């Protein structure tokens, strides 16, 4: 996928919200939720310059294009090669995206902190029925709302009591993301409305997979919540990119 970059290029980039299967972004190894596009063909994008992004993609249609990416999961930069194309979706005439992913300009300064590690899952609980896996699953997002602190978790779950709640999960054993639907309720026969414990804080963040990387040890208090906690992404709108060009405000490509 390319070498790691030597220095950070600002704390802003285009957050990749969704990657379509078999798209140029998919083939380049760009990860939805975790990756931020921070430069294109060596041009920094930390000022939110969507026009430069659009113009460069158009100029390189059908040609290899180097793109700098920051991974909030690995907390490192890397470079990937992506080939913009309109030929990756021959069966969908309405698909016009050159790279096949939705993006939103935002900061990645604290990206990777707001994840919740699933610990114990009670038998016959809503969490178990939703297929949530203890210890290897991490809740990384929800399309319903943005959660910026721990108290927001309770608000989200309370709002969806008795209703389907969509969650995005990352599994550390599979190294992959998936979506699940859970229905929080207090009538299932156990504690809480989800029936699982989760951990939040430094010790419960997604583990890095690089073998040679030394994880920094920090003294930080860690909180464990044993009731209704599921995370939401730090993006506010999750949309499929339907246009070859980005709209005036940087939201999709």
TORPA-368664 format. One record per residue (C-alpha): residue number from 0; residue in three letters; y, z, x. Coordinates in Angstrom, 2 decimals. Layout:
! residues N
{seq->NUM, type->ALA, py->Y, pz->Z, px->X} $
...
***
This chain:
! residues 253
{seq->0, type->UNK, py->0.00, pz->0.00, px->0.00} $
{seq->1, type->UNK, py->2.33, pz->0.05, px->2.95} $
{seq->2, type->UNK, py->3.61, pz->2.68, px->5.30} $
{seq->3, type->UNK, py->5.58, pz->5.75, px->4.43} $
{seq->4, type->UNK, py->9.30, pz->5.46, px->4.89} $
{seq->5, type->UNK, py->10.99, pz->7.61, px->7.47} $
{seq->6, type->UNK, py->13.86, pz->8.99, px->5.43} $
{seq->7, type->UNK, py->14.88, pz->9.64, px->1.87} $
{seq->8, type->UNK, py->17.22, pz->7.18, px->0.25} $
{seq->9, type->UNK, py->19.08, pz->9.45, px->-2.13} $
{seq->10, type->UNK, py->17.75, pz->11.56, px->-4.95} $
{seq->11, type->UNK, py->17.91, pz->8.92, px->-7.67} $
{seq->12, type->UNK, py->15.76, pz->5.97, px->-8.60} $
{seq->13, type->UNK, py->14.17, pz->4.09, px->-11.47} $
{seq->14, type->UNK, py->11.45, pz->6.30, px->-12.94} $
{seq->15, type->UNK, py->8.36, pz->4.29, px->-13.88} $
{seq->16, type->UNK, py->7.45, pz->5.45, px->-17.38} $
{seq->17, type->UNK, py->4.62, pz->3.07, px->-18.22} $
{seq->18, type->UNK, py->2.67, pz->0.40, px->-16.34} $
{seq->19, type->UNK, py->0.83, pz->-2.32, px->-18.24} $
{seq->20, type->UNK, py->-2.69, pz->-3.20, px->-17.18} $
{seq->21, type->UNK, py->-3.07, pz->-6.30, px->-14.97} $
{seq->22, type->UNK, py->0.71, pz->-6.57, px->-14.54} $
{seq->23, type->UNK, py->2.38, pz->-7.16, px->-11.15} $
{seq->24, type->UNK, py->3.32, pz->-3.45, px->-11.06} $
{seq->25, type->UNK, py->-0.29, pz->-2.51, px->-11.82} $
{seq->26, type->UNK, py->-1.62, pz->-4.80, px->-9.08} $
{seq->27, type->UNK, py->0.88, pz->-3.36, px->-6.59} $
{seq->28, type->UNK, py->-0.48, pz->0.14, px->-7.19} $
{seq->29, type->UNK, py->2.62, pz->1.58, px->-8.86} $
{seq->30, type->UNK, py->1.78, pz->4.77, px->-10.76} $
{seq->31, type->UNK, py->3.33, pz->5.54, px->-14.11} $
{seq->32, type->UNK, py->5.04, pz->8.95, px->-14.45} $
{seq->33, type->UNK, py->4.79, pz->9.74, px->-10.74} $
{seq->34, type->UNK, py->6.55, pz->6.79, px->-9.08} $
{seq->35, type->UNK, py->10.27, pz->6.05, px->-8.74} $
{seq->36, type->UNK, py->11.56, pz->2.67, px->-7.54} $
{seq->37, type->UNK, py->14.24, pz->3.52, px->-4.95} $
{seq->38, type->UNK, py->14.91, pz->0.21, px->-3.21} $
{seq->39, type->UNK, py->14.12, pz->-3.47, px->-3.59} $
{seq->40, type->UNK, py->13.94, pz->-5.87, px->-0.65} $
{seq->41, type->UNK, py->15.60, pz->-3.16, px->1.46} $
{seq->42, type->UNK, py->18.53, pz->-2.69, px->-0.94} $
{seq->43, type->UNK, py->18.96, pz->0.94, px->-2.10} $
{seq->44, type->UNK, py->18.98, pz->1.50, px->-5.87} $
{seq->45, type->UNK, py->20.11, pz->5.12, px->-5.87} $
{seq->46, type->UNK, py->23.37, pz->4.14, px->-7.59} $
{seq->47, type->UNK, py->21.55, pz->2.78, px->-10.63} $
{seq->48, type->UNK, py->22.40, pz->-0.84, px->-9.88} $
{seq->49, type->UNK, py->20.18, pz->-2.52, px->-12.46} $
{seq->50, type->UNK, py->21.82, pz->-5.89, px->-11.94} $
{seq->51, type->UNK, py->20.67, pz->-6.00, px->-8.32} $
{seq->52, type->UNK, py->17.18, pz->-5.10, px->-9.49} $
{seq->53, type->UNK, py->17.15, pz->-7.85, px->-12.13} $
{seq->54, type->UNK, py->18.66, pz->-10.51, px->-9.88} $
{seq->55, type->UNK, py->16.24, pz->-9.80, px->-7.03} $
{seq->56, type->UNK, py->13.23, pz->-9.91, px->-9.34} $
{seq->57, type->UNK, py->14.36, pz->-13.28, px->-10.63} $
{seq->58, type->UNK, py->14.97, pz->-14.64, px->-7.14} $
{seq->59, type->UNK, py->11.51, pz->-13.57, px->-6.00} $
{seq->60, type->UNK, py->9.54, pz->-14.81, px->-9.00} $
{seq->61, type->UNK, py->6.21, pz->-16.00, px->-7.64} $
{seq->62, type->UNK, py->6.93, pz->-14.63, px->-4.16} $
{seq->63, type->UNK, py->5.95, pz->-11.33, px->-2.47} $
{seq->64, type->UNK, py->8.72, pz->-8.75, px->-2.75} $
{seq->65, type->UNK, py->8.87, pz->-5.43, px->-0.82} $
{seq->66, type->UNK, py->9.75, pz->-2.44, px->-3.00} $
{seq->67, type->UNK, py->10.38, pz->1.13, px->-1.86} $
{seq->68, type->UNK, py->8.77, pz->3.80, px->-4.01} $
{seq->69, type->UNK, py->9.00, pz->7.59, px->-4.08} $
{seq->70, type->UNK, py->5.94, pz->9.46, px->-5.37} $
{seq->71, type->UNK, py->6.60, pz->12.81, px->-6.99} $
{seq->72, type->UNK, py->2.87, pz->13.53, px->-6.78} $
{seq->73, type->UNK, py->2.62, pz->13.01, px->-3.02} $
{seq->74, type->UNK, py->6.29, pz->13.94, px->-2.42} $
{seq->75, type->UNK, py->6.66, pz->11.01, px->-0.06} $
{seq->76, type->UNK, py->8.05, pz->7.49, px->0.21} $
{seq->77, type->UNK, py->6.01, pz->4.34, px->0.65} $
{seq->78, type->UNK, py->6.52, pz->0.59, px->0.48} $
{seq->79, type->UNK, py->4.52, pz->-1.70, px->-1.81} $
{seq->80, type->UNK, py->4.48, pz->-5.47, px->-2.14} $
{seq->81, type->UNK, py->4.96, pz->-6.80, px->-5.64} $
{seq->82, type->UNK, py->5.03, pz->-10.42, px->-6.84} $
{seq->83, type->UNK, py->7.21, pz->-10.85, px->-9.97} $
{seq->84, type->UNK, py->5.60, pz->-13.27, px->-12.39} $
{seq->85, type->UNK, py->5.55, pz->-14.43, px->-16.01} $
{seq->86, type->UNK, py->1.96, pz->-15.62, px->-15.72} $
{seq->87, type->UNK, py->0.19, pz->-12.26, px->-15.93} $
{seq->88, type->UNK, py->0.26, pz->-12.18, px->-19.75} $
{seq->89, type->UNK, py->-0.99, pz->-15.64, px->-20.89} $
{seq->90, type->UNK, py->-2.37, pz->-14.26, px->-24.16} $
{seq->91, type->UNK, py->0.87, pz->-12.56, px->-25.21} $
{seq->92, type->UNK, py->3.74, pz->-15.01, px->-25.80} $
{seq->93, type->UNK, py->6.07, pz->-12.13, px->-26.68} $
{seq->94, type->UNK, py->5.67, pz->-10.48, px->-23.28} $
{seq->95, type->UNK, py->8.50, pz->-11.56, px->-20.99} $
{seq->96, type->UNK, py->8.55, pz->-8.83, px->-18.36} $
{seq->97, type->UNK, py->8.41, pz->-10.00, px->-14.76} $
{seq->98, type->UNK, py->6.71, pz->-6.85, px->-13.48} $
{seq->99, type->UNK, py->5.15, pz->-5.22, px->-16.54} $
{seq->100, type->UNK, py->6.55, pz->-1.71, px->-16.47} $
{seq->101, type->UNK, py->9.11, pz->0.40, px->-18.29} $
{seq->102, type->UNK, py->11.67, pz->2.26, px->-16.20} $
{seq->103, type->UNK, py->14.62, pz->4.63, px->-16.59} $
{seq->104, type->UNK, py->17.22, pz->5.56, px->-13.99} $
{seq->105, type->UNK, py->17.26, pz->9.29, px->-13.25} $
{seq->106, type->UNK, py->17.01, pz->11.90, px->-10.51} $
{seq->107, type->UNK, py->13.74, pz->12.75, px->-8.80} $
{seq->108, type->UNK, py->15.14, pz->15.80, px->-7.01} $
{seq->109, type->UNK, py->12.86, pz->18.22, px->-8.89} $
{seq->110, type->UNK, py->10.24, pz->15.71, px->-9.95} $
{seq->111, type->UNK, py->6.76, pz->17.12, px->-9.76} $
{seq->112, type->UNK, py->7.78, pz->20.69, px->-10.57} $
{seq->113, type->UNK, py->7.42, pz->20.48, px->-14.32} $
{seq->114, type->UNK, py->3.66, pz->20.16, px->-14.60} $
{seq->115, type->UNK, py->1.27, pz->22.60, px->-16.21} $
{seq->116, type->UNK, py->-2.19, pz->23.25, px->-14.81} $
{seq->117, type->UNK, py->-4.87, pz->23.71, px->-17.45} $
{seq->118, type->UNK, py->-6.96, pz->26.81, px->-16.68} $
{seq->119, type->UNK, py->-9.44, pz->28.27, px->-19.17} $
{seq->120, type->UNK, py->-10.20, pz->26.27, px->-22.32} $
{seq->121, type->UNK, py->-11.74, pz->28.22, px->-25.22} $
{seq->122, type->UNK, py->-14.80, pz->26.82, px->-27.02} $
{seq->123, type->UNK, py->-14.08, pz->25.07, px->-30.33} $
{seq->124, type->UNK, py->-10.34, pz->25.28, px->-29.67} $
{seq->125, type->UNK, py->-7.85, pz->22.48, px->-30.33} $
{seq->126, type->UNK, py->-7.69, pz->21.94, px->-26.55} $
{seq->127, type->UNK, py->-11.45, pz->21.48, px->-26.27} $
{seq->128, type->UNK, py->-11.52, pz->19.19, px->-29.30} $
{seq->129, type->UNK, py->-8.84, pz->17.06, px->-27.65} $
{seq->130, type->UNK, py->-11.02, pz->16.62, px->-24.57} $
{seq->131, type->UNK, py->-8.78, pz->18.63, px->-22.25} $
{seq->132, type->UNK, py->-10.63, pz->19.57, px->-19.05} $
{seq->133, type->UNK, py->-10.13, pz->23.02, px->-17.50} $
{seq->134, type->UNK, py->-8.90, pz->23.33, px->-13.91} $
{seq->135, type->UNK, py->-8.74, pz->19.60, px->-13.11} $
{seq->136, type->UNK, py->-6.30, pz->18.56, px->-15.88} $
{seq->137, type->UNK, py->-2.53, pz->18.80, px->-15.49} $
{seq->138, type->UNK, py->-0.15, pz->18.23, px->-18.39} $
{seq->139, type->UNK, py->2.59, pz->15.92, px->-17.16} $
{seq->140, type->UNK, py->4.35, pz->14.65, px->-20.25} $
{seq->141, type->UNK, py->4.79, pz->13.95, px->-23.93} $
{seq->142, type->UNK, py->6.73, pz->11.18, px->-25.65} $
{seq->143, type->UNK, py->8.02, pz->13.56, px->-28.30} $
{seq->144, type->UNK, py->10.70, pz->15.39, px->-26.35} $
{seq->145, type->UNK, py->12.00, pz->16.29, px->-22.90} $
{seq->146, type->UNK, py->11.09, pz->19.75, px->-21.65} $
{seq->147, type->UNK, py->13.27, pz->21.03, px->-18.85} $
{seq->148, type->UNK, py->12.20, pz->24.68, px->-18.73} $
{seq->149, type->UNK, py->9.34, pz->26.94, px->-19.73} $
{seq->150, type->UNK, py->10.84, pz->28.04, px->-23.05} $
{seq->151, type->UNK, py->10.88, pz->24.44, px->-24.26} $
{seq->152, type->UNK, py->7.07, pz->24.45, px->-24.33} $
{seq->153, type->UNK, py->6.95, pz->26.90, px->-27.17} $
{seq->154, type->UNK, py->9.51, pz->24.89, px->-29.09} $
{seq->155, type->UNK, py->7.48, pz->21.69, px->-28.79} $
{seq->156, type->UNK, py->4.21, pz->23.25, px->-29.87} $
{seq->157, type->UNK, py->5.82, pz->25.16, px->-32.73} $
{seq->158, type->UNK, py->7.37, pz->21.94, px->-34.01} $
{seq->159, type->UNK, py->3.96, pz->20.28, px->-34.05} $
{seq->160, type->UNK, py->1.88, pz->23.01, px->-35.65} $
{seq->161, type->UNK, py->-0.62, pz->21.28, px->-37.90} $
{seq->162, type->UNK, py->0.53, pz->17.84, px->-36.70} $
{seq->163, type->UNK, py->-0.77, pz->15.47, px->-34.00} $
{seq->164, type->UNK, py->0.88, pz->16.13, px->-30.64} $
{seq->165, type->UNK, py->0.61, pz->13.40, px->-28.02} $
{seq->166, type->UNK, py->0.25, pz->14.54, px->-24.42} $
{seq->167, type->UNK, py->-0.06, pz->12.78, px->-21.10} $
{seq->168, type->UNK, py->-2.55, pz->14.29, px->-18.69} $
{seq->169, type->UNK, py->-3.30, pz->13.81, px->-15.02} $
{seq->170, type->UNK, py->-6.79, pz->14.64, px->-13.77} $
{seq->171, type->UNK, py->-7.00, pz->15.63, px->-10.11} $
{seq->172, type->UNK, py->-10.70, pz->14.76, px->-9.79} $
{seq->173, type->UNK, py->-10.30, pz->11.25, px->-11.19} $
{seq->174, type->UNK, py->-6.80, pz->10.78, px->-9.76} $
{seq->175, type->UNK, py->-5.80, pz->9.09, px->-13.02} $
{seq->176, type->UNK, py->-3.59, pz->9.56, px->-16.07} $
{seq->177, type->UNK, py->-4.57, pz->9.40, px->-19.71} $
{seq->178, type->UNK, py->-3.21, pz->10.23, px->-23.13} $
{seq->179, type->UNK, py->-4.69, pz->12.69, px->-25.58} $
{seq->180, type->UNK, py->-3.82, pz->13.88, px->-29.06} $
{seq->181, type->UNK, py->-4.05, pz->17.56, px->-29.94} $
{seq->182, type->UNK, py->-3.28, pz->19.32, px->-33.23} $
{seq->183, type->UNK, py->-1.90, pz->22.83, px->-32.55} $
{seq->184, type->UNK, py->-2.90, pz->25.39, px->-35.17} $
{seq->185, type->UNK, py->-3.52, pz->29.11, px->-35.46} $
{seq->186, type->UNK, py->-6.49, pz->28.83, px->-37.80} $
{seq->187, type->UNK, py->-9.13, pz->27.68, px->-35.33} $
{seq->188, type->UNK, py->-10.50, pz->31.20, px->-34.79} $
{seq->189, type->UNK, py->-9.12, pz->32.21, px->-31.40} $
{seq->190, type->UNK, py->-5.91, pz->33.15, px->-29.62} $
{seq->191, type->UNK, py->-2.90, pz->30.90, px->-29.55} $
{seq->192, type->UNK, py->-2.41, pz->27.58, px->-31.26} $
{seq->193, type->UNK, py->-3.90, pz->25.47, px->-28.46} $
{seq->194, type->UNK, py->-6.71, pz->27.65, px->-27.20} $
{seq->195, type->UNK, py->-6.18, pz->27.26, px->-23.48} $
{seq->196, type->UNK, py->-4.49, pz->29.02, px->-20.58} $
{seq->197, type->UNK, py->-2.14, pz->27.15, px->-18.30} $
{seq->198, type->UNK, py->-0.49, pz->27.93, px->-14.99} $
{seq->199, type->UNK, py->3.05, pz->27.00, px->-14.05} $
{seq->200, type->UNK, py->4.75, pz->27.27, px->-10.69} $
{seq->201, type->UNK, py->4.20, pz->26.46, px->-7.02} $
{seq->202, type->UNK, py->0.51, pz->27.31, px->-6.92} $
{seq->203, type->UNK, py->-0.22, pz->25.22, px->-10.00} $
{seq->204, type->UNK, py->1.40, pz->21.95, px->-9.02} $
{seq->205, type->UNK, py->-0.61, pz->18.78, px->-8.59} $
{seq->206, type->UNK, py->-2.41, pz->18.92, px->-5.23} $
{seq->207, type->UNK, py->-1.65, pz->16.26, px->-2.67} $
{seq->208, type->UNK, py->-4.56, pz->13.99, px->-1.87} $
{seq->209, type->UNK, py->-3.57, pz->12.99, px->1.67} $
{seq->210, type->UNK, py->-6.11, pz->14.43, px->4.10} $
{seq->211, type->UNK, py->-3.79, pz->14.81, px->7.06} $
{seq->212, type->UNK, py->-0.83, pz->16.26, px->5.20} $
{seq->213, type->UNK, py->-0.05, pz->19.93, px->5.65} $
{seq->214, type->UNK, py->1.11, pz->21.58, px->2.45} $
{seq->215, type->UNK, py->4.09, pz->23.82, px->3.04} $
{seq->216, type->UNK, py->3.62, pz->27.45, px->2.16} $
{seq->217, type->UNK, py->6.48, pz->28.95, px->0.18} $
{seq->218, type->UNK, py->6.99, pz->32.35, px->-1.33} $
{seq->219, type->UNK, py->7.58, pz->31.75, px->-4.99} $
{seq->220, type->UNK, py->6.66, pz->33.68, px->-8.08} $
{seq->221, type->UNK, py->4.02, pz->32.03, px->-10.25} $
{seq->222, type->UNK, py->3.79, pz->32.49, px->-14.00} $
{seq->223, type->UNK, py->0.70, pz->32.02, px->-16.13} $
{seq->224, type->UNK, py->1.00, pz->31.43, px->-19.85} $
{seq->225, type->UNK, py->-2.00, pz->31.93, px->-22.11} $
{seq->226, type->UNK, py->-0.79, pz->30.70, px->-25.47} $
{seq->227, type->UNK, py->0.82, pz->27.40, px->-26.44} $
{seq->228, type->UNK, py->2.07, pz->25.57, px->-23.40} $
{seq->229, type->UNK, py->2.06, pz->21.86, px->-22.88} $
{seq->230, type->UNK, py->4.56, pz->19.86, px->-20.86} $
{seq->231, type->UNK, py->6.77, pz->16.99, px->-21.66} $
{seq->232, type->UNK, py->8.10, pz->14.42, px->-19.21} $
{seq->233, type->UNK, py->11.55, pz->14.52, px->-17.72} $
{seq->234, type->UNK, py->12.23, pz->11.20, px->-19.41} $
{seq->235, type->UNK, py->13.70, pz->11.06, px->-22.90} $
{seq->236, type->UNK, py->12.55, pz->7.69, px->-24.09} $
{seq->237, type->UNK, py->9.23, pz->6.00, px->-23.36} $
{seq->238, type->UNK, py->9.49, pz->2.31, px->-24.24} $
{seq->239, type->UNK, py->7.45, pz->-0.78, px->-23.54} $
{seq->240, type->UNK, py->9.39, pz->-3.39, px->-21.58} $
{seq->241, type->UNK, py->9.68, pz->-6.47, px->-23.75} $
{seq->242, type->UNK, py->12.34, pz->-8.40, px->-21.86} $
{seq->243, type->UNK, py->12.37, pz->-10.28, px->-18.56} $
{seq->244, type->UNK, py->15.83, pz->-8.84, px->-17.90} $
{seq->245, type->UNK, py->16.95, pz->-5.26, px->-18.01} $
{seq->246, type->UNK, py->19.41, pz->-4.40, px->-20.80} $
{seq->247, type->UNK, py->22.98, pz->-3.41, px->-19.86} $
{seq->248, type->UNK, py->21.90, pz->0.21, px->-19.56} $
{seq->249, type->UNK, py->18.97, pz->0.72, px->-17.15} $
{seq->250, type->UNK, py->16.04, pz->1.43, px->-19.44} $
{seq->251, type->UNK, py->13.27, pz->-1.16, px->-19.09} $
{seq->252, type->UNK, py->12.13, pz->-4.08, px->-17.02} $
***
